Each structure stands twice: as structure tokens, then as C-alpha cells.
Amino acid sequence: MKLLLTAAFAAILPASILFAEDKPAAPAASAAPAPDKPVLKITPGQVIVPFDRMRRIWGELISLDLATRTGKFRNESNDEVMSFTVMPYAELLHHAAFGDLQDFRVGERAIFRLHENEAGQWVWLTYIQDEMNFLNGHKEFYHVDRIDADKGELECTDAKADMSYVREKGIIIKTDKDTRYWKQGQPVKFADIKIGDQLRTRTHGIGKGKVRVCWDVFLDEESLLKFQNEQKAEEAKRLQAEGSPGYVDKLDGTNVDLTLFQESGELSHKLKPGMKVRVAPAGVDRKAIGTPATGSVTAAKMAGNLGKVSIALDAGSSPLVVGNVARLWEAQ
């Protein structure tokens, strides 16, 4: 099973850098970019994540526009409402797996990773990571230290299972009449939670401050994996129907080069020279436009988590546009 994006990043970047919250990364006072190492910046039509200049902000989702792939969230550290534009290749990590914008609920607490646009505004978004993905990727749990049954509240410590790393103590996690509880993949009750239990949660905000109210509480690993596997199956079904997304890198007559995004990994690893495929242009909403063209794979390889594929189209003309998004299917 391929690692999720957060796990992949954690393997190459220190956790303190990868998940620092709401602070633009800044170079050391004496450190200047080497002449042969330009500073990365968001460039439409290319998969670029400027790790040296980004903000990761815990916030509460306020709105989403699926047609324009834009939205707003509330920064829970200061209640600032922030707008964002989702990059076509953004990792949308939901239920500890890949997903898409429609998987996120208004009110959901998540980490929003932002980068600057040409005007210096922090609006380009390259991932939304939900709470389940954050906890699962770091192998962390909410250790139950205190239970207030009258208020339906838990006081917890965010830490590794063996407490070898403690992220935060004294976390108050609230529940209400709509909260669902899961153990061994089956519904249970608040009363089944005990001191010392190790939990994961899906939470939402309340419109102000840093407040966690649970939609779901997972009392064990089995329950989280059940929801994760359901999300993976849903995403696989969606990609099969809508096509795997990527950028058009080159178009020369009937020859097309694509870079498939990380969420397209299952298809990227399957592609082989000679395989028959279908490809279609996609709009701002990443939905395919028109009837897909048919062709054959002439070359395919992985470049890190991205798929690089060359295709010879069967017909001489194509509505594909270099720098725009396309959708790719294995021909049936």
C-alpha cells in the first residue's frame, strides 16, 4: 500500500518543518539561495510545491465552490477568514486517504497548506489534510486523561502510542448528540470510552476559537481502517469513472506527454508501452470535456509520486492544451 502524502513528506522532511502551523517558512538570516537553486514558486501548468515558502493552518472550512475549486476557511488561531484557490494537483486528504473537494464538509477542521500568488497573497492551496489523516500519518492518538460524562467532554494528550513523543497536553474534545462512536468497526457509545484509551477523531469547529466537536470518535485502529478503506474504494470508483487527472506537458501532432498527479498513482503504476488509453481535456472544475481521444502509451515511468506518460493518439487533432488539465483512462 502506497504511503499517503503526509507520510511521504515526513520521510524526507523533519516533522517540525512539515507541520509547523500558520508561520511562513523563512530562510536562516545568513542563508541565501544558491545561484543554481532557484526559489520555487507556484507556476500554473506545473506540479510545484514550494516547501521553503508555505503556511500550514489549522482551520474550519466555511465554503467550497466545486465549479471554480475555490473556497474559504476560518483560521482557528485568530478567526481570520481566508480565501483559497485549489491547485489542480492539490492533495485532498480525507478519511486518511486521497479524496476530492466534495468529500469535505462545511465546518470540518483540517490543515490548509497555502502559498503566495504573484501579489503576495496566501491563496494557492496545495493540500487539505483532515484530522484523521494528520493523526494516522503521524501515528498519533488522543490519549484519554479525563472524562466528564455530564458535559460529554474528554481531556486528552496528543502523543505517539508509547508516549515517546508528546505533541500537546490538555486538549479538550467535545461531543454532542450527533457524535458517532466506533469500536471494531461497529457503533458504540460515549460510555464505552475509558481513561487511557487511544482515540482518533473527526471534528468540526463552532465558528470561533479553537474548539473541537466530534463528528466521529474511533476507539481503535480497526474502526479508522474501516473508514479509510471505504474512502479508498470511493476514490478508486470516482477515478475510474472520471479519469485520472494530470497536466498536459507537451502536444506535438499526435504525440502527447502528460504528468499524472499523485492521486492518479494506481493508474500511473499500471501504464506500460502499448497499452490502449483514452484522454480528454478538462475544465477548471477538472471535469472531462467532450469525447475522449484514443491512443496508445509509448512510454511511462514514475517521477517520485508523479506519473510521466507519453501517448500516440490515433487521430491527428486534439483539443488538449499544454498547461491545462487532462483526464486519462485505461481503454476498456
C-alpha positions in Angstrom: 0.0 0.0 0.0 1.4 3.4 -1.0 2.0 5.8 1.7 -0.2 8.8 2.0 1.2 12.2 1.1 1.9 13.2 4.7 3.8 10.0 5.4 5.8 10.5 2.2 6.7 14.1 3.2 7.5 13.0 6.8 10.1 10.6 5.4 12.1 13.4 3.8 11.3 16.4 6.0 11.6 16.9 9.7 8.1 16.9 11.4 8.8 20.3 12.9 9.2 21.7 9.4 6.4 19.7 7.7 3.7 20.5 10.1 4.6 23.9 11.7 1.4 25.8 12.0 0.5 29.2 10.5 4.0 30.5 10.0 5.6 31.4 6.7 8.8 29.5 6.3 11.8 31.8 6.3 15.4 31.1 5.4 18.1 31.5 8.0 19.4 35.0 8.4 22.7 34.3 6.6 21.3 31.8 4.1 20.9 33.0 0.6 19.6 30.8 -2.3 22.4 29.2 -4.2 22.6 30.6 -7.8 21.9 27.1 -9.3 18.9 26.5 -7.0 16.1 29.0 -7.8 13.4 29.6 -5.2 10.3 27.5 -6.0 7.1 29.3 -6.7 3.6 28.2 -7.9 3.6 28.0 -11.7 0.3 27.2 -13.5 0.7 24.1 -15.6 3.5 22.6 -13.4 3.3 20.5 -10.3 5.3 22.6 -7.9 5.0 22.8 -4.1 7.3 25.5 -2.6 8.2 23.8 0.7 10.5 26.7 1.5 7.6 29.2 1.4 4.3 27.9 2.8 1.8 28.1 5.6 0.0 25.1 7.2 -3.0 26.4 9.1 -5.5 24.6 11.2 -8.9 26.0 10.3 -12.6 25.4 9.9 -14.0 25.0 6.4 -16.5 27.7 5.7 -17.4 27.2 2.0 -16.5 25.4 -1.2 -17.3 26.2 -4.9 -16.8 22.9 -6.8 -17.1 24.7 -10.2 -14.2 27.1 -9.6 -12.4 24.9 -7.0 -12.2 27.8 -4.6 -13.3 28.2 -1.0 -12.9 29.9 2.4 -11.9 28.7 5.8 -11.6 30.3 9.3 -8.1 30.3 10.8 -8.8 28.9 14.2 -5.8 30.7 15.8 -7.2 34.2 15.1 -10.6 33.7 13.5 -9.4 35.3 10.2 -11.4 34.2 7.2 -9.1 33.2 4.4 -9.9 32.5 0.8 -8.1 29.9 -1.3 -7.8 28.6 -4.8 -7.2 24.8 -5.1 -4.3 23.9 -7.4 -5.3 21.1 -9.8 -2.7 18.8 -8.3 -3.5 19.6 -4.6 -3.6 16.6 -2.3 -7.0 16.4 -0.8 -6.6 14.0 2.1 -9.8 12.8 3.7 -10.7 9.9 6.0 -6.9 9.2 6.0 -6.9 8.6 2.2 -7.0 10.6 -1.0 -10.3 12.3 -1.8 -11.7 15.3 -3.6 -13.3 18.6 -2.6 -16.8 17.1 -2.4 -15.6 14.8 0.4 -15.1 17.7 2.8 -18.0 19.0 4.9 -18.6 22.6 5.8 -17.4 23.1 9.4 -14.7 20.4 9.1 -11.4 21.0 10.9 -8.4 20.4 8.7 -4.9 21.7 7.9 -4.9 24.0 4.8 -1.5 24.4 3.1 -1.2 27.8 1.4 1.4 29.5 -0.8 1.7 33.1 -2.2 0.4 34.2 -5.5 2.0 36.9 -7.7 0.6 39.6 -5.5 2.0 38.1 -2.3 -1.4 36.8 -1.1 -1.6 33.4 0.6 -4.3 31.9 -1.6 -2.7 29.0 -3.6 -3.7 25.7 -1.9 -1.7 22.5 -2.4 -3.3 20.3 0.3 -6.2 20.0 2.7 -5.4 17.4 5.3 -8.3 16.3 7.5 -7.7 15.4 11.2 -7.9 11.6 10.6 -5.1 11.8 8.0 -3.0 14.0 10.3 -3.3 11.6 13.3 -2.9 8.5 11.1 0.1 9.9 9.2 2.0 10.8 12.4 0.9 7.6 14.1 -0.5 9.7 16.9 -3.5 9.3 19.2 -5.6 11.3 21.6 -4.8 9.6 25.0 -7.8 10.0 27.3 -6.7 11.6 30.6 -10.0 12.7 32.0 -13.7 12.1 31.2 -16.6 14.4 32.0 -19.7 12.4 31.2 -22.0 15.2 32.3 -20.6 17.6 29.7 -19.7 14.9 27.2 -16.1 16.1 27.2 -12.7 14.4 27.1 -9.4 15.8 28.2 -6.6 14.2 26.1 -2.9 14.2 25.3 -1.9 14.1 21.6 1.0 11.7 21.5 2.5 8.5 20.0 1.1 5.3 21.2 4.0 4.7 23.6 4.2 8.4 24.6 7.7 8.6 23.2 6.6 11.9 21.5 4.0 14.2 23.0 2.7 17.0 20.8 0.2 18.6 23.1 -1.4 18.1 26.5 -4.7 19.3 28.0 -6.7 19.1 24.7 -10.5 19.4 25.3 -12.5 17.3 22.9 -16.3 17.9 22.9 -19.1 15.6 21.8 -22.8 16.2 21.3 -26.0 14.3 20.3 -24.8 13.9 16.7 -21.4 12.4 17.6 -20.8 8.8 16.4 -18.6 6.4 18.3 -16.9 3.3 16.7 -15.1 0.3 18.0 -14.2 -2.8 16.0 -15.9 -1.0 13.1 -19.3 -1.0 14.9 -21.3 1.7 16.6 -20.7 2.1 20.4 -21.5 4.8 23.0 -19.7 7.6 24.9 -19.8 5.4 28.0 -17.6 2.9 26.2 -14.6 5.3 26.4 -12.3 4.7 29.3 -9.3 6.5 30.8 -6.2 5.5 28.9 -8.0 4.8 25.7 -6.2 5.9 22.5 -8.6 7.7 20.1 -8.7 9.3 16.7 -11.4 11.8 15.8 -13.1 13.7 13.0 -14.1 17.1 14.4 -15.7 20.4 13.4 -15.5 23.9 14.7 -18.2 26.2 16.1 -17.4 29.4 14.1 -14.9 30.8 16.6 -11.8 29.9 18.5 -10.0 26.5 18.6 -12.9 24.2 19.6 -13.1 20.5 18.7 -16.6 19.0 18.4 -16.6 15.4 17.3 -18.5 14.0 14.3 -16.8 10.6 14.8 -14.7 9.1 17.6 -12.6 6.0 16.7 -11.8 3.9 19.7 -9.5 1.6 17.9 -7.4 1.2 14.8 -9.8 -1.3 13.2 -12.5 1.4 13.1 -10.3 4.0 11.5 -9.1 1.5 8.9 -12.7 0.6 8.0 -13.5 4.2 7.2 -10.1 4.6 5.4 -10.8 1.6 3.2 -14.3 2.8 2.3 -12.8 6.2 1.3 -10.1 4.4 -0.9 -12.8 2.4 -2.6 -14.9 5.5 -3.2 -11.9 7.4 -4.7 -11.0 4.5 -6.9 -14.5 4.3 -8.2 -14.5 8.0 -8.9 -11.2 8.0 -10.8 -12.4 5.1 -12.9 -15.5 7.0 -13.9 -14.0 10.5 -14.2 -10.5 9.6 -15.3 -7.1 10.1 -13.6 -6.1 13.8 -13.7 -2.8 15.3 -14.8 -1.2 18.2 -16.7 -0.6 18.3 -20.5 3.1 18.9 -20.7 3.6 18.6 -24.5 1.5 18.3 -27.6 3.2 17.6 -30.9 0.9 16.5 -33.6 -0.5 13.1 -32.4 2.1 12.8 -29.6 1.1 13.9 -26.1 3.1 14.0 -22.9 1.3 14.1 -19.5 2.2 14.4 -15.9 -0.3 12.5 -13.8 -0.9 13.8 -10.3 -0.2 11.9 -7.2 -3.9 10.8 -6.7 -3.5 9.1 -10.1 -0.9 6.7 -8.7 -2.8 3.5 -9.2 -3.1 4.1 -13.0 0.4 5.6 -13.2 1.9 2.4 -11.9 -0.1 0.2 -14.4 0.8 2.1 -17.5 3.0 0.2 -20.0 4.1 0.9 -23.6 1.4 -0.5 -26.0 -1.5 -0.1 -23.5 -4.6 1.5 -25.1 -5.8 4.6 -23.3 -8.4 7.4 -23.7 -7.6 11.0 -22.9 -9.7 14.2 -22.8 -9.2 17.8 -21.8 -10.7 19.0 -18.5 -12.0 22.4 -17.4 -11.3 24.5 -14.3 -13.6 22.1 -12.4 -11.3 19.2 -13.5 -14.3 17.5 -15.3 -13.6 16.0 -18.7 -14.8 17.9 -21.7 -16.1 16.2 -24.9 -15.5 12.8 -26.2 -12.1 11.3 -25.2 -9.5 10.6 -27.9 -8.0 7.2 -28.1 -4.3 6.3 -28.3 -1.5 4.0 -27.2 1.1 4.5 -24.5 4.6 4.9 -25.9 6.5 5.5 -22.7 5.6 5.5 -19.0 7.6 6.0 -15.8 7.3 7.3 -12.3 9.0 10.6 -11.2 8.7 10.4 -7.5 5.0 10.3 -6.8 4.0 11.6 -10.2 3.4 9.6 -13.4 5.1 10.6 -16.6 3.3 9.2 -19.7 3.7 9.7 -23.5 0.8 8.8 -25.7 0.5 8.4 -29.5 -3.1 9.5 -30.4 -5.0 7.6 -33.1 -6.3 10.8 -34.6 -4.4 13.8 -35.9 -6.1 16.6 -34.0 -6.8 17.0 -30.3 -8.5 19.7 -28.1 -5.8 19.2 -25.4 -4.0 22.3 -24.4 -0.5 22.4 -23.0 -0.5 23.5 -19.3 -4.1 22.6 -18.8 -5.6 19.6 -17.0 -6.5 16.4 -18.8 -8.2 13.1 -17.8 -6.8 9.7 -18.6 -8.5 6.3 -18.7 -7.3 2.8 -19.4 -9.3 1.8 -22.5 -11.9 -0.8 -21.8 
